């Protein structure tokens, strides 16, 4: 390369180098000890591996992302922030209307391994019968029984991990990390309603940590939630025909389609190291 071309390339590269230098000088100085990296524990056998080093997609959702939402059901809160995690209302589905089947990557609920602090969460005593096809006959854990205020972070491995965890991790792994603070606490009060003016939902939750001797702690979370029923019903065709034929004893609507009234027994979680 002749000297003229070298000078031309150097001149072209100078603005970009100058921009990088200005950006570096204008950014505030960050102390080295303030740089914290989110650490995951699923999808690897090596502790301290960060999500950026993983070949599988791993979402890390902090507990603050649940606080900033109006809903109180953990299933709904998780659905709003995790891609490919889906759960729907089941208006007429027997006990599955309460323990709703949740799907990760479009697979049945019992194909997702659910962990709490790295330990397997037991399955609920409900087998979905009207589970929208993919969930029919599946038996997954009841995630909504976990108070959102108790969560430090949630790790979601959105890839198959059956070779590492077993056949119940075909869809992926969800690991709920509980808070481990030895002091302090918080109280949350939420109230929400639907656009139709029904289905009022009230949630009261609390979390606090206490020291236990000089080397331990106790962290307790409590939650109480109450939800009114909703109705999005239209009259059934057969019922409408009976009314048209003169049967005045048919209710309108003959079948209510909507969310049921719920009152959760106070949920609690205790974390002890």
N, C-alpha and C positions, 0 to 999 in steps of 0.2 A: 504494500500500500504506500502510495507516494505521500509526501509531506502535506500537500494541499488537501487530500482527502482526510487525513488525520485531523487537521485543524477544523475541517467542516463537521466531522462527527463529534469532536469535542465541543464545538459551539452549540450543536443540537442537543447534546446531553446536559449542558450546563443548566438550563431552566428547570428541568426535573430534579436535578441534584439540589438546586437552590431551594425549590419548593419543599423538599424533604427536610432540609436543614431548618427552614423557617418553621415548619410544623413541629419539629422536635423542640425548638427553642421556645415556641409559644405555648406548648403543653405544660400543665402544672407538674411540678416534681412530685412523684409518688414514692413514699417510703417503701423500701423493699419488704418490710414485714407487713405492709397493708395489702399486698397482692395475695389474695386468697384464691385457691382453685377448688372448684366443686369436685368432690371425690365420690366415686361410685363403688359399690361393692358387688353388683350383679354383673354377669356376663364375663367374669374373669376369676381366676383362682389366685390372682396376685392383688393384695391389698394396696390401696393408694393409687390405683390406675384411674386416670381421668377420662372423661367422656371423649375428648378429642383424640385419644389414642386407641379408641375402640373401633373395630371394623363393622360393628352392628350399630344401628341407630338407637341411641339411648337418650331419653328425655329426663331431665331433672327438674322437678316442679317443687318450688319452695313453699313452705306453709303460708307465706304472705300472699301468694297467688290465690289461695282459697279464701282468705279473709276479705279480699277485695271484691268478692262476688256476693250477690244477694241471696242465692239459694242456700239451703241448709243441708241438703242431701249430698253426701260425698260422691255418690255416683254421678250426679249432675255436675258437680264441681269439677270432677276429673274429666268428664266428657268435654267440657268447655275449653280445656287447656292441653289435652293430649290428642294428637292426630291418630286416627284409626281406632279410637276407643269409642264405642257406641252403646248407648243404653236408652231405651224408650219407655214411655208410660205404657202399662198393660192394664187397660180399663177393666176387661173381663178375662181374667186368666187365673182364677182361683188364688192360691197362695203366692203365685209368681207375680201378682200385682203388688205384693209387698216386698218380696225378695226378687227384685227384677233381674232377669238374665242380662249380663253385660258381655259384649263381644269385642275382642281385640283382633284386628286384622280380619274381621269377618268370619271368625271361627267360634265354635261354641264356648260357653263360659268355663267349662271344665277343661278346656285346652290351654287356659292361661294359669300359670303358677302364681299364686298370691302369697307373698311373704310379709311378715310383720317383724321388723328388726332381724331380717335374715332367716326367720323360722316360718315354716309352712303354716298358713292360716287354714283352719278346718273348713270343710264345705258345709253349706246350709242344708237343712233337712227338707229341701224343696226340690222336686224334679219338675222342670218346666214341661207343661203339656201343650199350651198354646204359646209357643216361644217364637213365633214368626218363622217357622221352618228350621233355620239354622240352629236354634236353641232347643228344639223339641227333644225331650229325653235327657237333657243335660242337667248336671247338678254342680253348680258353682258356689263359691263362698259369698256370704252376705257382706259386701263392702260398705253398704250404707250404715252398718252398725258401728263403724269406726268414727269417732268424733273428729271432725276436721281440725278442731283447735288443738288436738293432740299431736298433730303431724309437724315434724321438723322439715322433712322433705319426702318426696315420692320419686322413686327411680323406676322408669318404665323401659324395659328392653323390648323394642318392637321388632323382634326377629325370633325365629324358631331356636329354641335352646334345649331340645329334647336330648341331644347327645350328652349334655352336661347335667341337666336337672331331672330328666325323665319324661315320660309321655304326657304328663300334665303341663308341660311347658312348650307344646308344639306352637302355640300362637305367640308366646313370649312370656315375660316375667314382670310382675309389678311388686316392688318392694316398698313397704311403708315404713319409714324411719320415724320413730316417736321422739318427742322432745326429751332432752336429757339435762335440762337446766336444774341446778341445785338451789336456785333462789329466784325470786320474782314471780310474776304471774300476770294474767290478763283475764278480763271478762268481756264477752261479746253478747250483744243483744241484736237480733235481726228480726225484721218484720217485712213481709212482702205479700203482694197480691197479684192476680192476673189482670190482663187488660180487660177482661169481661167483668171484673169486680168480684169474683168468687175465688175460692181456693186460697184463702188467707193462710199464710204460713208464718209461725213465730218460732224462733229459736233462741234459747239461752244457753250459753256455754261458758266454761271457766277452765283455766289451767293454772297450776301453781307448782312450784318446786320447793322442796325443803331439804336441808342438809341432813344426812344420816351419819353420825359420827364424823370423824375428820376426813374419811376417805370415801364416803358414799353419799347418796342422795335418794330422795323419793320424789317422783314427778307424777302428779295426778291430774287427770282431765275428766270433766263431767259435761254432759250435754242433755238437754231436754228439748224436744221438738214436737210441735203440734201443727196439723194441717187440715183445713176444711176440705170438703168434697167439692168437685166441679161437675158440671154437666154440659156436654156438647152434643146433646142428643137431637135426633130428628125422628119423626114418626116412621115406624116400620111400614112397609108397603102392605103387609098382610093385616096389620092393625088398622091402617087407614081404610082398607077395604071393608073391614068389619064395621067401622064407624059409618061408612057410607051406606052400608046395608041396614043400618038402624040399630046397631048394638051400642047402647049408650054407656055400658059398663066398662068399656075399654079406656084405660088411662092414656093420657097424652103428655109425654111419650110413654109408650108401653114398656120400653126398655131404656134404662138410663145408661148412657155411655160417657164415662168421665173418670176422673181420679177419685179414689175412695178417701174417706176421712181417716186420718192417721193421728195417733198419739203415741209417740215412742216412749217406752220405759226408759228412764234416765240411763244413758250409756256412760260407762266409765272405763278408763284405762289407767293402769298403774304401771309405771316404769321404775324398776329397781335394778341397779347394775349388778 
